[in-house]
Amino acid sequence: MRSRLQLLLALLANFVLAAYFTTRRHQLANQFASITRDVEVLERSNRQLEGELRFAAETESEVLENLKDNYARLKDLTEYTKSNTLRIKGIEEKDGENLEEKITELAEYMGIKLLPNDINRVNRVRLKTAKNTSAPRVIALELSNNKLKTRLLRQSITSLNNSPYSMQDDVTNHMMPDAFKPVENTRFTKGCGFISSVKEPVTRGQAKKMFGAFLQDPIPSSDGIRDTYVWLLPHFYENNVVEEYANVHEMSFKRSRTTYKVPYEWAGTGHVVYNGSLYFVVFNSTKMVRYEFATRSVLRERKLPGAVSGNVAPYQWSGSTDIDFSTDESGIWVIYATNDNTLDIVLSKIHQETLEVLKTWKTNWRKRWSGNAFMVCGVLYVLRKYDEHHTSLSYVYDTRTKRYNRTDIAFSNKYEWNTMLEYNFRTEQIYAWDRGYLVTYNITLAAQLS
C-alpha cells in the first residue's frame, strides 16, 4: 500500500513538473517572440535614424558649403568695395576742417599731386571715446582707382617714416562680422590657450650688455643634458660670440660652459634656440641662418622673401630688430614687415631645417608701433611699450582664425628697457632682457581671450 502511494505521489510530482516546464517553455517562447519583435522594431528604427542622420549630414554639409560660398562672396564684395580705400592716422582734427584740402597737402608733402576727381570720398571714422578724447580720429580716404592708392601706400613708407602720420590699406583693417563667418574648429591643442595674465618678472641674472638675447631650448634633448643649458647673445650688432651656460645658476655667476663663434655678426635680439640649433639673422640683411651647436657649423642659410632690414621696420627701440624669430608649440615663426604690407607686421611659419617659408599671415599693426612681440599657441602678442614699467600686451592676432583683437593684459618692465621677449613652451615662461637684467615671466593660459 505504501509503495503504491509513493508511486502515485512520484507520478503526480512528475506531472506537476512537466506541466510547470511546459507552461514555462511557452512563457519563454512568448517572451522570446516579443523580444524578437522589439529587436525588429529597434532595427527598423535604427535604419530609419541612420537614414535621417545621413540626410542631416548631407544637408549640414550642403549648408556649410553654401555658407562658405556666401561668406567668400561677401568677403570678396567687401574687399572690392574697399579696394580703393586707405586709412590715414595722425592728422590733427579741427571743427569745420576741410579734409580734402588736408589730404591734398599731405600727398604734396609725399611728392604726389592729387587732382579733385582723384578723391571719391573722405571722412573721419570711429567716435571719440572717454579714454582718448584728444587723439585725432582716423581718416578713411576712398580714391578713384587702385593704382593711385598703391602709389600712395608705397610712397608713405619712406615719406612718412619719421612723421606723426601713417597710411594703411583699409582692406587689412576690415573684420567680417561673426554672424557671417562660417564656424571653424578653433580649439587649442592640449596645454594651449590664450594668455590671461602675466606674472611679475623674476630676475635670473645680470649681463654686461644693456641689450641681448637670453634663451633656452624648448625642445627636450634625447639625453636630457641640454635641457638646463642657457645661451646668451649679448648686444644687437658687432658680435658673433654666443655664450653657453650649464644652467641658470651658472649663468647668474657668469661661469660659462663654452662659447661658439658663428660666422656672421647677428642683427637685433630676436634669436631663438630650437632643437639644438640657433636661428638668427645676419646684420643688415634678410639672410636667416641655422647654426647647429653640436657640430659648430651652419646647416642652412636662406633669405626671407620680401622682408625689410637695416632698421626700416624695427621695434620701438630700433636695435636692428626688423626680423624677429619666435617659437611656440607648433614650431618656428618669423615676425617682420614688408613694403607690400606697408610695414605692418607679417608672420611667417618656417621649416625648422630648410628655413623655407611654409605659410604667411598679414596683420594690420605697424611694427614700429610695437615694443616687442612673441608667439604663443599660434597667437601673436604685441607689447605696447618697452620702456614703461607698467604696460600691457595690447594687440593680439590669432593665425588660426586670421582675426585680431585689442587687449589690455598687464605686463611689467621691471627695469624699464625691455629689448627682447621670447616664449618657451617647455618651461611655460617668457624670457626677457631688460636693461641688462635677465628675467622670466610665468603666464596663465585660458580657453578664451579675456
C-alpha positions in Angstrom: 0.0 0.0 0.0 2.8 2.4 0.9 4.7 1.7 -2.3 1.6 2.4 -4.3 1.1 5.7 -2.6 4.8 6.6 -3.1 4.5 5.7 -6.8 1.3 7.8 -7.1 3.0 10.7 -5.5 6.0 10.4 -7.8 3.8 10.3 -10.8 1.9 13.3 -9.5 5.1 15.2 -8.9 6.3 14.4 -12.4 3.0 15.6 -13.9 3.2 18.8 -12.0 6.8 19.4 -13.0 6.0 18.6 -16.7 3.1 21.0 -16.6 5.3 23.7 -15.0 8.1 23.3 -17.5 5.6 23.2 -20.4 4.0 26.4 -19.1 7.4 28.0 -18.5 8.5 27.0 -22.0 5.5 28.6 -23.5 6.1 31.7 -21.4 9.8 31.9 -22.5 8.8 31.3 -26.1 6.3 34.2 -25.9 8.9 36.4 -24.3 11.5 35.5 -26.9 8.9 36.2 -29.7 8.2 39.5 -28.0 11.9 40.4 -27.7 12.4 39.4 -31.4 9.6 41.7 -32.4 11.1 44.5 -30.3 14.5 43.9 -31.9 13.0 44.1 -35.3 11.3 47.4 -34.4 14.5 48.7 -33.0 16.4 47.7 -36.1 13.8 49.4 -38.3 14.0 52.5 -36.1 17.8 52.3 -36.2 17.8 52.1 -40.0 15.4 55.0 -40.2 17.5 57.0 -37.8 20.7 56.2 -39.8 18.9 57.4 -42.9 17.8 60.6 -41.2 21.4 61.2 -39.8 22.9 60.7 -43.3 20.3 63.1 -44.7 21.1 65.6 -41.9 24.9 65.2 -42.5 24.4 65.8 -46.2 22.2 68.8 -45.5 24.6 70.2 -43.0 27.5 69.7 -45.4 25.5 71.5 -48.1 24.5 74.3 -45.8 28.2 74.7 -44.7 29.3 74.8 -48.3 26.7 77.4 -49.1 27.7 79.4 -46.1 31.3 79.3 -47.1 30.4 80.3 -50.6 28.3 83.2 -49.4 30.9 84.3 -46.9 33.6 84.2 -49.7 31.3 86.2 -52.0 30.6 88.7 -49.2 34.3 89.0 -48.3 35.2 89.5 -52.0 32.5 92.1 -52.3 33.7 93.9 -49.1 37.3 93.9 -50.3 36.2 95.1 -53.7 34.3 98.0 -52.2 37.4 98.8 -50.1 40.0 98.2 -52.8 40.5 101.9 -53.4 40.3 102.9 -49.7 43.1 103.6 -47.3 43.2 104.9 -43.7 45.3 107.8 -42.5 46.3 108.3 -38.9 47.8 111.3 -37.1 46.2 114.2 -38.9 45.1 116.9 -36.5 41.3 117.2 -36.1 39.6 120.6 -36.0 36.0 121.7 -36.2 34.9 122.7 -39.7 38.0 121.2 -41.2 38.4 120.7 -45.0 39.6 117.1 -45.2 40.1 117.1 -49.0 42.4 120.0 -48.6 44.4 118.3 -45.8 44.7 115.1 -47.8 45.9 117.0 -50.9 48.5 118.8 -48.8 49.7 115.6 -47.3 50.0 114.0 -50.7 52.0 117.0 -51.9 54.4 116.6 -48.9 54.9 113.0 -50.2 55.6 114.2 -53.7 52.3 113.2 -55.2 49.8 115.6 -56.8 46.1 114.8 -56.2 43.5 116.2 -58.6 40.0 117.0 -57.3 38.5 114.0 -59.2 41.1 111.6 -57.6 39.2 111.7 -54.3 35.8 109.9 -54.3 35.1 110.3 -50.6 36.9 111.3 -47.4 35.6 111.3 -43.8 36.6 110.7 -40.2 35.8 107.3 -38.7 35.4 106.0 -35.1 33.7 108.0 -32.5 35.9 109.5 -29.8 35.9 107.6 -26.5 36.1 108.7 -22.9 39.5 107.2 -22.7 41.0 109.1 -25.6 39.3 112.4 -26.4 42.5 114.2 -27.6 43.7 111.8 -30.3 42.5 112.6 -33.8 40.2 110.1 -35.4 41.3 108.1 -38.3 40.5 109.4 -41.8 39.1 107.0 -44.4 40.0 108.0 -47.9 38.4 106.5 -51.0 40.4 107.2 -54.2 39.3 107.0 -57.8 41.5 103.9 -58.6 43.6 101.2 -57.0 46.8 102.3 -58.8 46.8 105.7 -57.1 46.1 104.1 -53.7 49.0 101.6 -54.2 51.3 104.5 -55.2 50.3 106.5 -52.0 50.9 103.5 -49.7 54.3 102.7 -51.2 55.4 106.3 -51.1 54.2 106.7 -47.4 56.7 104.0 -46.3 59.6 106.4 -46.9 58.0 109.9 -46.9 56.1 109.4 -43.6 58.7 107.3 -41.9 59.7 109.9 -39.3 56.4 111.8 -39.2 53.4 111.6 -37.0 51.3 110.4 -39.9 50.8 106.9 -41.2 48.8 105.2 -44.0 47.3 101.7 -44.1 45.4 99.6 -46.5 41.8 99.6 -45.4 41.2 96.0 -46.5 43.6 94.8 -43.8 41.6 96.8 -41.2 38.2 95.3 -42.1 36.9 92.5 -39.8 34.0 90.5 -41.1 31.1 90.2 -38.7 31.0 87.0 -36.7 27.4 86.3 -37.8 28.6 86.0 -41.4 31.6 83.9 -40.7 31.5 80.1 -41.1 32.0 78.1 -37.9 35.6 77.0 -37.6 37.4 74.5 -35.4 39.4 76.9 -33.3 40.2 74.6 -30.4 43.7 74.7 -29.0 45.8 71.7 -28.7 46.4 70.2 -25.3 48.3 72.6 -23.0 47.5 75.6 -25.2 45.3 78.7 -24.8 45.2 82.5 -24.7 47.3 84.4 -22.3 45.0 85.6 -19.5 47.7 87.0 -17.2 51.5 87.6 -17.0 53.0 87.4 -13.5 55.6 89.8 -12.2 59.2 89.2 -13.6 61.7 87.1 -11.7 65.4 88.3 -12.1 67.7 85.4 -13.0 71.0 87.3 -13.5 72.6 90.4 -15.0 74.6 90.6 -18.2 77.4 93.1 -19.1 75.5 94.5 -22.1 72.3 96.5 -22.0 70.9 94.6 -25.0 70.8 91.0 -25.9 69.0 87.6 -26.1 68.5 85.2 -23.2 67.5 81.7 -24.4 66.7 78.1 -23.5 65.8 75.3 -25.9 62.1 74.4 -25.8 62.7 71.0 -27.3 64.0 68.4 -24.8 67.2 66.7 -25.7 67.4 62.9 -26.0 69.8 62.6 -23.1 68.3 65.5 -21.1 71.7 67.1 -20.6 71.0 70.1 -22.8 67.6 70.8 -21.1 69.1 73.1 -18.5 71.5 74.9 -20.8 71.2 78.7 -21.2 72.5 80.7 -24.2 73.3 84.4 -24.1 73.8 86.6 -27.2 74.9 90.0 -25.9 74.3 93.2 -27.9 72.4 93.6 -31.2 75.3 94.1 -33.6 79.1 93.8 -33.8 79.0 90.5 -32.1 79.2 86.9 -33.2 80.2 85.0 -30.0 77.4 83.0 -28.3 77.9 82.2 -24.6 76.7 78.8 -23.3 76.0 78.1 -19.6 75.2 74.8 -17.9 72.2 76.2 -16.1 70.6 79.4 -14.9 72.6 79.3 -11.6 75.9 79.1 -13.5 74.7 82.0 -15.7 74.0 84.1 -12.7 77.6 83.8 -11.6 78.8 84.3 -15.2 80.5 80.9 -15.3 80.2 80.0 -19.0 80.5 76.3 -20.1 81.8 77.2 -23.6 81.4 79.8 -26.4 80.5 79.5 -30.1 81.9 81.8 -32.7 79.3 81.9 -35.5 80.5 83.0 -39.0 78.3 86.2 -39.1 77.5 89.1 -36.9 73.9 89.0 -35.9 71.2 91.6 -36.1 68.9 92.6 -33.3 67.9 90.4 -30.3 65.2 88.2 -31.8 67.1 85.0 -32.0 65.9 81.5 -30.9 67.3 78.2 -30.0 65.3 75.2 -31.2 66.2 71.5 -31.1 69.9 72.1 -30.7 70.2 74.9 -33.3 70.5 78.6 -33.1 68.4 80.7 -35.5 69.5 84.3 -36.2 69.6 87.0 -38.9 72.8 88.4 -40.4 73.4 92.0 -39.6 71.9 94.5 -42.2 70.4 91.7 -44.3 67.4 89.4 -44.6 69.5 86.3 -44.5 68.3 83.7 -41.9 70.9 81.3 -40.5 70.5 78.0 -38.8 73.6 77.1 -36.7 74.0 73.7 -35.0 75.7 73.8 -31.6 76.7 70.1 -31.7 78.7 70.4 -35.0 79.6 74.1 -34.6 78.5 74.7 -38.1 76.0 76.4 -40.3 73.4 73.9 -41.6 71.3 76.3 -43.7 71.0 79.9 -44.9 68.1 81.5 -46.7 66.8 85.0 -47.4 63.4 85.9 -46.0 61.3 86.9 -49.1 60.0 90.5 -49.1 61.3 91.4 -45.6 62.9 94.7 -44.9 66.1 95.2 -42.8 68.5 97.8 -41.6 66.2 99.5 -39.1 63.5 100.1 -41.7 60.8 98.4 -39.6 62.3 97.6 -36.2 60.5 97.6 -32.8 60.2 100.9 -31.0 63.7 100.9 -29.6 65.3 100.2 -33.1 68.4 98.0 -32.5 68.2 96.3 -35.9 65.1 94.3 -34.7 63.5 94.3 -38.2 63.3 90.4 -38.2 62.4 88.6 -35.0 62.3 84.8 -34.6 59.8 83.2 -32.2 58.9 79.7 -31.2 55.8 78.0 -29.9 54.2 74.5 -29.6 53.9 74.3 -33.4 57.4 75.3 -34.5 59.4 78.4 -35.6 57.9 81.7 -36.6 59.3 84.9 -38.0 57.9 88.3 -37.1 58.8 91.0 -39.6 57.5 93.6 -42.0 57.3 94.1 -45.8 56.8 97.1 -48.1 53.9 95.3 -49.7 52.1 95.3 -46.3 53.1 98.9 -45.7 55.5 97.9 -42.9 52.7 96.4 -40.8 53.7 93.1 -39.1 53.9 90.0 -41.2 54.0 86.5 -39.7 55.6 83.5 -41.4 55.9 79.9 -40.3 59.2 78.5 -41.4 60.6 75.0 -41.8 63.0 74.2 -38.9 65.5 72.5 -41.2 65.3 74.3 -44.6 64.2 77.7 -43.3 61.6 77.7 -46.2 58.5 79.8 -45.6 55.5 77.5 -45.1 52.7 79.9 -44.7 52.3 83.7 -44.2 49.8 85.9 -42.4 49.5 89.7 -42.8 48.4 91.8 -39.9 47.2 95.5 -39.7 49.6 96.5 -36.9 52.6 98.7 -37.6 55.8 97.0 -36.5 57.4 100.3 -35.4 54.4 100.8 -33.0 55.4 97.7 -31.2 57.5 97.4 -28.0 58.2 93.8 -28.9 56.3 90.7 -29.9 56.2 86.9 -29.5 54.1 83.8 -30.3 52.2 81.5 -28.0 49.9 78.7 -29.4 49.8 80.3 -32.9 48.8 83.6 -31.5 50.8 86.8 -31.8 51.1 89.1 -28.7 52.4 92.6 -29.1 53.9 94.6 -26.2 52.6 98.2 -26.1 55.8 99.8 -24.6 59.3 98.6 -24.0 60.4 101.5 -21.7 57.4 101.9 -19.3 57.3 100.0 -16.0 53.5 99.4 -16.2 52.5 98.5 -19.8 50.4 95.8 -21.5 50.1 93.2 -24.2 47.8 95.4 -26.3 47.4 93.7 -29.7 46.7 90.0 -30.4 46.5 88.3 -33.8 45.2 84.6 -34.0 46.6 82.8 -37.0 44.0 80.1 -36.7 41.1 82.5 -37.3 43.0 85.3 -39.0 41.4 87.8 -36.6 42.9 90.4 -34.3 41.8 91.9 -31.0 42.8 94.9 -28.9 43.7 93.7 -25.4 45.0 95.1 -22.1 46.9 92.2 -20.5 49.0 93.8 -17.7 52.8 93.5 -18.3 55.7 94.8 -16.1 59.0 96.0 -17.5 60.8 96.0 -14.1 63.9 97.8 -15.3 62.1 99.9 -18.0 64.2 99.0 -21.1 63.0 95.6 -22.3 64.7 94.8 -25.6 63.9 91.1 -26.0 60.9 88.8 -25.4 60.7 85.1 -26.2 58.2 82.4 -25.0 59.5 78.9 -24.1 56.7 76.4 -24.2 58.6 73.7 -22.3 59.2 75.9 -19.3 56.0 77.8 -19.9 57.8 81.1 -19.3 58.5 84.3 -21.2 62.2 85.2 -21.3 63.3 88.8 -21.4 66.5 91.0 -21.5 65.5 94.2 -19.6 68.2 96.9 -19.3 70.9 94.1 -19.0 68.9 92.1 -16.4 67.8 88.6 -17.4 64.3 87.9 -16.3 61.5 85.4 -16.7 57.7 85.7 -16.5 55.2 83.0 -15.6 52.0 83.1 -17.6 48.4 81.8 -17.2 46.6 80.4 -20.2 42.8 80.3 -20.6 40.5 78.8 -23.2 39.2 82.3 -24.2 40.8 85.7 -24.7 39.9 87.9 -21.7 
